[in-house]
Amino acid sequence: MADGGQLVDHRNGREVIVRLRDVRTQFGDHVIHDKLDFDMFRGEVVGLVGGSGSGKSVLLRTIIGLNPARHGRIEVLGVDRRGLHGKAEHDFHAHTGVQFQDGALFSSLTVAENIMVPIREHAGLDEEAMRCIAALKIALVGLPADTGEKKPSELSGGMRKRASLARALALDPELLFLDEPTAGLDPIGASHYDELVRSLQQSLGLTVLMVTHDLDSLNAICDRVAVLLDKRVVAGTMDELLAYDHPWVREYFHGPRGRAAARQKDKASSDGK
Amino acid sequence: MAGAHPTFRYVDRDGTPVLEASGTWTVFSIRTLRRRRRQASPAGSTRKPRLIDLTHVERLDTAGVLELLQLAGNEKDIEFRTREQGQADLFRVVQTNMVATPPEPKVNWLTHWLGEVGHSLVDLYHQIIALCAFFGETLVVLAGAFMQPRRFRPTAVVGQMYEVWIKALAIVAVLCFLIGVVIAYQGVQQLRQFGAETFTVEAVGIGIFRELGVLLTAIIVAGRSGSAFTAQLGTMQVNQEIDAMRTIGLNPIEWLVLPRIFALVISMPLLVFWGDMAGLLGGAVACTIYLDFTFVQFFARLRDTVGIWSFYTGIIKAPVFGMIIAAIGCFEGLQVRGSAESVGLLTTRSVVESIFCVIVLDAIFSIIFLLAGV
């Protein structure tokens, strides 16, 4: 196995944005991750999958820093995440964006004000500039212009996800975390969302880690897939994982849903030719 | 993280006005630039640039592009020249998604204030209508329950009574005891000036029996049980439990509201009696300390001077207050829509409304008792 839990090395000289080594997380006596290695390279989209309770969200929270690791080294954007305190930690947050599962928009603020919160905190721009940026981000994620003045409670689930993405993108972060971004969306909405993430990722040069259960998303937009197996990460491209011999992986990717998603992908690529 | 400052100049290249930019154009670096730009008067003399030259720009992000586009006069289809493909992609994305200067939300404080007042009044009107409808529905369900007594749910009533009565005994006793002490102490201080300090016993007895015992208990119950009802029913509403009940064919009023109203209607007089006794005890303790009364003297004087109707007037109010607190608590709980945020909002409202209604009703009772001469 190559570095960082990879089946085959895909680094190709790219900068390592996230580097986890020998990480252990546990709640009480319950060990979630043990001896976990994981790497992410600049400019790629990585999908994080795993069975229920395998600790996908915990891993995401550990990388962001919401959940402390018991042991190991976590480097994000070239700095040791666990050694960050005070001003350095504050500045660190300007370069990462997180979209939480249910949006986690501040309910007392309008959508535009939500997007302005990180800008005000980290860039300190004037009101007019922030309004312009907020309006741009709202348009970028494909929401109608009048969404800005609405409260999160007035939005549908799909719109809340987009608004939350807009807030995560407020400062053009280098690293974007998405927690189940397409869960609860209809297939059409989900595939539009996938396209949106892909196009934003390409035009803004983002590095994206997304927790997902959506096999179509994995096929459509992820460069690599990281699977949480037995408290560790196994990462590779879809094709590598399809060939990987592990009962859970086989069932996940070769089960009826996995096959359907793979067929779709084959069809799409042959149509493209 | 600022790096090289963003700089720009307008130049003329072979007759084409060009905006030349260099340095770092990111959301973190444009702050000082914007401040300076606002102080300087806008360059009205130069013609609008037709091309933005980005070849000397080191770093660029969406906010930087937006700023450049604004400097170039918000032309949506302006041409540009870059070194890197990435910057070109970014520029194009911002260009296509740029919104013509977003409307500044205009706030005139007078219209805003008038609007707020109007909204509150309309809200209040709807609130009163909805509350009346809720009372009506509850009464209909209650009448139905009397027709079929097996629909009463004694277990639920007893369970609620444990929560609202037994668990409130300690706090009611402590607070009423302290109020009894305070009235007695103040009474002794003031009445001693007239040499009438023995009338402290009447002050304590009448004060506690007629008003303070029942009001204090009602306020404690509104704060601890009324709010709990709103939070419980509100959470059930958010979890769609109430919808689930309806689909099974259970009437939430019958299952959730009636037991709570019954529990509080029964518990309130019991609590008020308990609070009255604690208040008298507090008064008696204070009198033994400040007046050299014995307990026997205190209660003998109380029996002789304070009529039984003082006690009745207090205790009659208790079930009415209990009903209004329970009804408002449940009503606000069922008003919860959507998010958990509204649970908190409506819990606050439920407590404020209950206490408001209790005091208004108390005033009405005073008038009735005055007219009745008790």
HADDOCK unambig.tbl for C-alpha pairs under 7 A between the chains (distance, minus, plus):
assign (segid A and resid 123 and name CA) (segid B and resid 27 and name CA) 6.22 0.50 0.50
assign (segid A and resid 123 and name CA) (segid B and resid 28 and name CA) 4.88 0.50 0.50
assign (segid A and resid 125 and name CA) (segid B and resid 31 and name CA) 5.52 0.50 0.50
assign (segid A and resid 131 and name CA) (segid B and resid 102 and name CA) 6.91 0.50 0.50
assign (segid A and resid 132 and name CA) (segid B and resid 101 and name CA) 6.56 0.50 0.50
assign (segid A and resid 132 and name CA) (segid B and resid 102 and name CA) 6.27 0.50 0.50
assign (segid A and resid 133 and name CA) (segid B and resid 63 and name CA) 6.17 0.50 0.50
assign (segid A and resid 135 and name CA) (segid B and resid 99 and name CA) 6.53 0.50 0.50
assign (segid A and resid 135 and name CA) (segid B and resid 102 and name CA) 6.54 0.50 0.50
assign (segid A and resid 136 and name CA) (segid B and resid 97 and name CA) 6.22 0.50 0.50
assign (segid A and resid 136 and name CA) (segid B and resid 98 and name CA) 5.58 0.50 0.50
assign (segid A and resid 136 and name CA) (segid B and resid 99 and name CA) 6.26 0.50 0.50
assign (segid A and resid 139 and name CA) (segid B and resid 97 and name CA) 5.58 0.50 0.50
assign (segid A and resid 140 and name CA) (segid B and resid 97 and name CA) 5.96 0.50 0.50
assign (segid A and resid 171 and name CA) (segid B and resid 27 and name CA) 6.58 0.50 0.50
assign (segid A and resid 172 and name CA) (segid B and resid 61 and name CA) 6.52 0.50 0.50
assign (segid A and resid 172 and name CA) (segid B and resid 62 and name CA) 6.97 0.50 0.50
assign (segid A and resid 203 and name CA) (segid B and resid 86 and name CA) 6.57 0.50 0.50
assign (segid A and resid 203 and name CA) (segid B and resid 89 and name CA) 5.25 0.50 0.50
assign (segid A and resid 203 and name CA) (segid B and resid 90 and name CA) 5.03 0.50 0.50
assign (segid A and resid 204 and name CA) (segid B and resid 90 and name CA) 5.91 0.50 0.50
